[in-house]
Amino acid sequence: MKLKYNSEIMSGSVFLVAAVVLWLLIPSQIDTMETSAINAQTVPKIVIGGMGIFSFCLLLQGIFTAPKKEVVITRTTLSSEHFQKELKSIIYAAIFLAYLVALTWVGFLISTMLLTIAILVFYGARRWYYYAIPLAMVGVVYFIFKMLLRVSLP
Amino acid sequence: MDLFFAGLETLLQWQNFLIIPVGLALGIVVGAIPGLTSDLGIILCIPLTYGMDPTMAILMLLAIYCGGTYGGSITAILINTPGTSANAATLFDGYPMAKKGEAYKALSMALFASTIGGLISAGSLLFLAPQIAKITLLFGPAEYLALAIFGLSVIASVSNKSIFKGLIGACIGIFISTIGMDNISGTTRFVFGKINLMSGINLIIALIGLFAISEIMMKSQYNPRTDRKIVDASSITKSKITREEYKRCRKPIGIGSLTGVIIGATPGTGGGLAAFIAYNQVKTTSKHPETFGEGEIEGVAASESANNGACGSTMIPMLTLGVPGDGATAILMGAFMIHGMVPGPMLFREQGNILYAIMLGLFVVNIFMYLIGSVFTRFYAHITRIPYELLACIVLTFCIAGAYSTSNSLYDVYIIIVVGILAYFLRRMDFQLVPILLGIVLGPLAEMNFRRALILSDGSLSIFVTRPISLGFLLIALGSVLLFAWRNSRAKKKALA
């Protein structure tokens, strides 16, 4: 399969759809009692409307003027270096999202230590002190916030 | 004149000269941790000042305020995350300078510009306070909106690659700023039934997500074995500011300091807005605007002189009218009251000697800031030598703890991670983060005053052009956008030829 695209077409389409969805959500999300023409909905409407118009202009710019990249999707695409790099970004984002779940369950100290280990493993760190320094730092931060700044971390 | 000398006598007590460095050190540390602001530093230290005499107490808190505003530039330059919102404009050129191996030079300029801005601001507080207060008293909603639009005009100069992406970014930023409870009507907006979203998305939380987390995400494809650059310790402090660069930065520091003084003296604004406006003005009037954003020392000089330039002048409306200039001065106003001083016109008459001691003390604070900063800058600069994977873990730990401490809520940690991941994808689609940031910072100011002005004028837009100060700001904003567009098209034509 052959695909022709550029960042203008992609971002223009994404934000055009986002603007339409947000516009449709305005009545349910901003239930104002104000009767005047200028109310709590005015600025969100201007901003979301603006986002829609600029996204449409960006989409047109992407279709008609900006240079496009051509990508051919085959069976070997999944094993290509480019795809592997993109996969790394997704795994990295997944580590962060998994951290949020862990933070809710086991608290700051343990979850942040696990996050630190996960990041160092992700980058392939092998030296022991690469693990010791940030892990100690998590402890130090926990102590500083709890004892000195009187912020009890979860 | 009697009050001046009485103030000088009050200031020249040895205890004051001990407490100022303590306040500065605390302020710099607090400012340099993303998520902790000088506001928080002042709040945490107010209880420590209960037993002090008023001059000493206020000087300590002022030192935290000034130190925090400078300290925020350290992380802006080194890890692309402003410690406080006032340092957001320092990112544009500070971080690219650090990436070029000029971290020490950028940090030194930030310190120098902050000190000059701070000293000019202290001078303005001492000599111009009553006069500036009279001018800013004339500001109404129309003027504030024009001022916000003036700030938003920066988008034109930071959206070199695609103006549409810049405008979409600004819309995203303003949209984020509308989330939560509407201040005028009390209606909730885009909270999707979540109680935690009712107070909106905190500015510093959005900043941590947008810049720190997305920056860490941007390095997801970094390979320590092939991409690491070994930086020699001696090379870090090798690139010092040259005499020619000091000369070049005279004008940006001048513009930045004056912008800081004027914007800071306008209630409800603050150092962040001043830095953006100063940066834009310096870039627009520069002979080489194309170098801005790629590690131009003049950009660091403009933004840092402006945000510290606002430090003293934000006190002008507070001391003379009893109206705080920004969040930090609102907290300082509380501290004044705790120590038995009620800010306002009567303060000059009733406790003039203490007031003059504080205003003169601001000079001492800035001089000490330069001395402390110059000793420690070389140590900060070595942060760039830490292997990236270690730095990422340490920065993340501080960001998460800092975000949580903003309002003791896990929700803020969720927001920084989600905003960070979304900002990463935007950056991958060639979006600039600065227009989003501008939208978040200036959105509330613009919206509130837009609606107030239209209520006053019965819905007529003519209010924005019939008031001379508002018209002036709008014309300057339009002029700077047109000038930038003209220069941009001329540069493109030249490149084609």
Interface residues (C-beta under 8 A of the other chain):
Chain A: S7 E8 M10 S11 G12 F15 L22 L25 Q29 I30 D31 T32 M33 E34 S36 A37 I38 N39 A40 T42 V43 P44 V47 I48 G50 M51 F54 S55 C57 L58 Q61 K85 K88 S89 I91 Y92 A93 F96 L97 Y99 L100 L103 T104 F108 T112 L115 T116 I119 L120 Y123 G124 A125 Y130 I133 P134 M137 V138 V141 Y142 F145 L149 R150 V151 S152 L153 P154
Chain B: L36 L44 S162 F164 K165 L167 I168 C171 I172 I174 F175 T178 D182 I184 S185 T187 T188 R189 F190 V191 F192 I213 M217 S220 Q221 Y222 P224 R225 P387 Y388 E389 L390 A392 C393 I394 L396 T397 F398 I400 A401 Y404 S405 N408 L410 V413 Y414 I417 G420 I421 Y424 L426 M429 D430 F431 G443 A446 E447 F450 R451 L454 I455 G459
